[in-house]
């Protein structure tokens, strides 16, 4: 006897991250949603972009810009020194 209404699992939400820097040679994103593994971002007209499917919640993350940890400007900062993203 399955209850269809109850226990609907939260769906991962497509979350877009953007980082503007046309001088960077390589930009990656790493966060608790990637198990802190750096994922590559793609560059288009000076803006680096990544689409990540994440379950709703708030997660710390940062960019790796040419190997250097960089925060996301304009995003709230976590006590850990990372940026925070809220996924709804």
Secondary structure, 3 states (H helix, E strand, C coil): CCCCCCCCCCCCEEEEEEEECCCCCCEEEEEHHHCCCCEECEEECCEEEEEEEECCEEEEEEEEECCEEECCCCCCECCCCCEEEEEC
